[in-house]
Amino acid sequence: MDSERGERKPGTPPRPLVALAGAALAVGTGYAMWVLPATALPDVPASAAAPAPGVTAAAPSPVPTAPVPIVSAGAATWRQSRPATPIPVGARTGGPTGYVVFVDAVREPGFDLAGAARRTGTGWYTLGHLIPGPDGCTPRWGGVTEQGRNPVANRLGPLRAQGGDAGIAFGGPSGQELAQTCREPDLLLAAYRRVIGAFDPAVIDFEVRDSADAAATARRAAALGLLQREAAAAGRPLAVTFTLPAAESGLSTADAAMLRAVRAAGVEIRAVNLLVPFRTGASGNLHRLAVAARAVQAQFGDVLGLTGQAAWQRIALAPVLTSPADLGSGRARRLAGFRARNGLAWVSVRGTRPSDKVSRILGTAGS
């Protein structure tokens, strides 16, 4: 027959099927409109959708700007131009509390800050170590990697989106601190400013081995005093901490004198993080840690002009582990309890990282 009625071109579905599909589409569209919220939700990153247990999510706020350094004629100035990730006000003004995870950003380039926060509930981290590059005045990760090319440090955004934060550590066991090698005060100040401009840390830590070098101490103290004043004027408080070895007799004479000089230069020292090595298999590790803490607390009357509870609040503890077995669940609870009873600034761990279970205990027990 010549008529096209009742025929269809190849690939064209039957009309009853088309009608059925149209009806299904109409019903599906109506259902979708019914279940959608009346107000559009903001575009929130997936990592920020579910804050980690124990990590407070940041409240929505205008995005501040972080300082970007301009180096000119051997000096550096601040320029407000780069948007920075919002940080919870309480976190920035109060600084670290509870348990602070140290991350060797050189040896652990794959460490996932946001993932660790979700897994353990720990919101505070310290990233190390920045030490001088070949020219003595340029900070590099491990003295080799340019400061902007470290993958761990470049993952701060997702951590901050969850309400966490991290400090940056200078110096360390594998190299000198910038103030010892960079002898031009303007260049040293510019180097510190570049790090602050790049990462906007709430805390900068100094793990120094040069306390007997009076010139290095003076250069560092002068720079830090200026940086703290500038940060306060910009509404972005900058905490300064020191990580130093401690024995059962307390801090060494040289380290105590260095802290006195830094304080005399007008630097507000937020806390001193005490490194106390644990002996594998020894039963008295926690006792030695407590004795060292009490000795330093007594020293702080002369060193920082603080006594009693005010002195305890400036002490942080960092046992150095050789194995995760050095700090099991039971000892972790005792350590967290000691921190809480004495009002210590925080507890950290160096050397081998403890298990996730122990990390959760350190962050919550005794709080």
C-alpha positions in Angstrom: 0.0 0.0 0.0 1.1 3.6 -0.7 -0.3 5.0 2.6 2.2 5.5 5.5 -0.5 5.1 8.1 0.3 2.1 10.4 4.0 2.2 9.3 7.0 3.7 11.1 10.5 4.4 10.0 13.3 2.1 11.2 14.5 3.0 14.7 11.3 4.8 15.6 9.6 3.4 18.7 5.9 2.4 18.7 3.5 5.2 19.5 2.1 3.4 22.6 5.6 3.2 24.0 6.2 6.9 23.4 3.0 7.8 25.2 3.9 5.6 28.1 7.4 7.1 28.4 5.9 10.6 28.3 3.6 9.8 31.2 6.4 8.4 33.3 8.5 11.5 32.7 5.7 13.7 33.9 5.2 11.7 37.0 8.9 11.6 37.8 9.3 15.3 37.3 6.4 16.0 39.7 7.9 13.8 42.3 11.3 15.4 42.0 9.8 18.9 42.4 8.0 17.6 45.5 11.1 16.2 47.3 13.4 19.1 46.5 13.8 21.8 49.3 12.1 25.1 48.7 15.4 27.0 49.3 18.5 26.1 47.2 21.3 24.7 49.2 24.8 26.3 49.0 27.4 24.5 47.0 29.3 22.9 49.9 32.4 20.7 49.2 31.8 17.1 49.9 34.5 17.1 52.6 32.7 19.8 54.5 29.3 18.1 54.5 30.0 15.8 57.5 32.4 17.3 60.1 34.6 14.8 61.9 33.6 13.7 65.4 35.1 16.2 67.8 35.9 18.7 65.0 33.7 21.8 65.1 32.5 22.9 61.7 33.2 26.5 60.8 30.2 28.8 60.7 29.5 30.6 57.4 31.3 33.9 57.4 32.7 36.4 54.9 36.0 35.1 53.4 38.9 37.1 54.8 42.0 37.9 53.0 45.4 36.6 54.0 48.6 38.6 53.7 50.7 38.1 50.6 54.3 39.3 50.9 56.0 41.8 48.6 59.8 41.8 48.9 61.4 45.1 48.0 64.8 46.5 48.8 65.6 43.7 51.2 62.4 44.1 53.2 58.9 42.7 53.0 55.5 44.3 53.5 51.9 42.9 53.7 49.4 43.2 50.9 45.8 42.1 51.4 44.9 40.4 48.2 44.6 36.6 48.4 41.3 35.0 49.6 42.0 32.7 52.5 40.0 29.7 53.7 37.8 30.7 56.7 39.1 29.5 60.1 36.8 29.2 63.1 37.3 32.2 65.4 37.6 30.0 68.5 40.3 27.9 66.8 42.4 30.9 65.8 42.1 32.8 69.0 42.4 29.9 71.4 45.1 27.9 69.5 45.6 24.1 69.7 44.0 22.1 72.5 43.7 18.5 73.4 45.7 16.4 71.0 47.8 17.9 68.2 49.1 15.5 65.5 52.6 16.1 64.2 53.0 15.3 60.5 56.4 15.0 58.9 55.3 16.6 55.6 58.7 15.6 54.0 58.5 11.9 54.8 54.8 11.5 54.5 53.8 13.4 51.3 50.6 11.3 51.0 49.2 12.2 54.5 45.5 13.1 54.2 44.8 15.8 56.7 41.1 16.0 56.2 40.8 12.2 56.1 42.7 11.8 59.3 40.5 14.4 61.0 37.4 12.5 60.0 38.9 9.1 61.0 40.2 10.1 64.5 38.3 13.3 65.4 41.5 15.2 65.7 41.3 18.7 64.3 44.8 20.2 65.1 48.0 19.4 63.2 51.6 20.6 63.0 53.4 20.3 59.7 57.2 20.1 59.6 59.8 20.9 59.0 60.8 24.0 57.1 64.6 24.5 57.2 66.9 26.7 55.1 67.6 25.9 51.5 71.1 26.2 50.0 71.2 30.0 50.2 70.5 29.9 53.9 67.5 32.4 53.8 64.9 30.5 51.7 62.7 28.1 53.7 62.2 24.7 52.1 60.6 21.5 53.3 63.4 19.4 54.6 65.8 21.9 53.0 64.9 20.6 49.5 61.3 21.1 48.4 60.1 24.6 47.7 57.5 25.7 50.3 54.7 25.8 47.8 55.3 22.3 46.4 54.6 20.2 49.4 51.4 18.1 48.9 50.6 17.8 52.6 50.7 21.6 53.2 48.7 22.1 50.0 45.9 20.1 51.5 45.1 22.6 54.3 41.9 23.8 52.5 39.8 20.6 53.1 41.0 20.4 56.7 40.0 24.0 57.4 36.6 23.4 55.7 35.9 20.8 58.3 36.8 23.2 61.2 40.4 22.0 61.7 43.7 23.9 61.4 47.4 23.3 61.3 50.6 25.1 62.5 53.9 25.2 60.6 57.1 24.0 62.2 60.5 25.5 61.5 63.8 23.9 62.3 63.7 20.3 63.6 66.1 17.4 64.1 67.4 17.3 60.5 68.6 20.9 60.0 69.2 24.3 61.3 66.5 27.0 61.8 66.4 30.0 59.5 67.6 32.5 62.1 70.9 30.6 62.4 71.7 30.7 58.7 70.0 33.8 57.5 72.1 36.6 59.1 70.4 39.6 57.4 67.4 40.6 59.6 65.4 41.9 56.7 65.8 38.7 54.7 64.9 36.6 57.7 61.8 38.6 58.3 60.8 38.3 54.6 61.3 34.5 54.7 59.0 34.1 57.7 56.5 36.4 56.0 56.5 34.4 52.9 55.5 31.3 54.8 52.8 33.1 56.7 51.5 34.6 53.5 51.4 31.2 51.8 49.8 29.1 54.5 48.2 31.6 56.9 49.0 29.5 60.0 47.5 30.2 63.3 50.6 28.8 65.0 54.3 28.8 64.0 56.5 26.4 66.0 60.3 26.5 66.3 62.2 23.3 67.1 65.6 24.8 67.6 69.0 23.4 68.3 70.8 26.8 68.4 69.8 28.2 71.8 73.5 28.9 72.6 73.7 31.2 69.6 72.8 34.6 71.0 72.8 36.3 67.6 70.4 33.8 66.1 68.1 34.1 69.1 68.1 37.9 68.8 67.3 37.8 65.1 64.5 35.3 65.6 63.0 37.2 68.5 63.0 40.5 66.7 61.3 39.1 63.7 58.7 37.2 65.7 57.8 40.2 67.8 57.1 42.2 64.7 55.2 39.4 63.0 52.9 39.0 66.1 52.2 42.8 66.2 51.4 42.9 62.5 49.2 39.8 62.7 47.3 41.3 65.7 46.8 44.6 63.8 45.3 42.6 60.9 42.9 40.7 63.2 44.7 37.3 62.6 46.5 36.4 65.9 49.7 34.5 65.4 50.7 32.1 68.2 54.4 31.3 68.6 55.5 28.0 70.2 58.8 26.3 70.8 59.5 22.6 70.8 62.5 21.7 73.1 63.9 18.6 74.7 63.2 18.2 78.4 64.7 15.9 81.0 63.6 15.0 84.5 65.5 18.1 85.6 63.6 20.3 83.1 64.9 22.4 80.3 68.6 22.9 79.6 70.3 26.1 80.8 70.7 27.2 77.2 67.1 26.6 76.3 65.8 28.4 79.4 68.1 31.4 78.6 66.9 31.5 75.0 63.2 31.6 76.1 63.9 34.4 78.5 65.6 36.4 75.7 62.6 35.8 73.4 60.2 36.9 76.0 62.3 40.0 76.8 62.0 41.0 73.1 58.3 41.2 73.5 57.3 37.9 72.0 54.2 36.2 73.5 55.1 32.5 73.8 51.9 30.5 73.5 53.5 27.2 74.8 56.6 25.2 75.1 56.3 21.7 73.7 58.4 19.3 75.7 60.2 16.4 73.8 60.7 13.5 76.2 61.9 10.2 74.6 60.2 7.0 75.7 62.3 3.9 76.3 61.0 0.9 74.5 59.5 -1.5 77.0 60.2 0.7 80.0 57.4 0.9 82.6 58.4 4.3 83.9 58.0 6.4 80.7 54.9 8.2 81.9 56.5 8.9 85.3 59.5 10.5 83.7 57.3 12.6 81.4 55.3 13.9 84.4 58.5 14.6 86.4 59.9 16.6 83.4 56.7 18.6 83.1 56.7 19.5 86.8 60.4 20.6 86.6 59.6 22.9 83.6 56.5 24.3 85.4 58.8 25.3 88.2 61.3 26.9 85.8 58.6 29.0 84.2 58.5 31.3 87.2 62.0 32.6 86.1 61.7 31.9 82.4 58.3 33.2 81.5 57.3 35.0 84.7 54.5 32.6 85.3 53.7 30.3 88.2 50.9 28.0 89.3 48.1 27.2 86.8 49.3 29.9 84.4 52.6 28.1 84.0 50.9 24.7 83.4 48.8 26.3 80.7 52.0 27.1 78.7 53.3 23.5 78.7 52.6 20.9 76.0 53.9 17.4 76.1 55.4 15.4 73.2 56.5 11.9 74.1 58.9 10.6 71.4 57.9 7.0 70.5 60.1 4.4 68.9 57.1 2.1 68.3 53.3 2.4 68.5 53.5 -0.1 71.4 55.2 2.5 73.5 51.8 4.2 74.0 48.9 1.8 74.3 45.3 2.6 75.2 45.8 2.5 79.0 48.8 4.8 79.0 47.1 7.1 76.5 44.2 7.5 79.0 46.6 8.3 81.8 48.4 10.8 79.7 45.2 12.5 78.6 44.1 12.6 82.2 47.3 14.2 83.3 46.9 16.9 80.6 43.3 17.6 81.7 44.0 17.6 85.5 46.9 20.1 85.1 45.3 22.2 82.4 48.2 21.7 79.9 48.1 23.4 76.6 48.0 20.1 74.6 49.6 16.7 74.1 51.4 15.7 70.9 53.5 12.7 69.8 56.8 12.5 67.9 58.7 9.7 66.4 56.3 6.8 65.5 52.7 7.8 65.2 50.3 6.0 67.6 47.3 4.0 66.4 44.1 5.7 65.5 42.5 4.3 68.6 45.2 6.0 70.8 44.8 9.2 68.8 41.1 9.2 69.6 41.8 8.6 73.3 44.3 11.4 73.4 41.9 13.8 71.8 38.9 13.0 74.0 39.8 11.3 77.3 40.1 13.5 80.3 38.6 16.5 78.5 
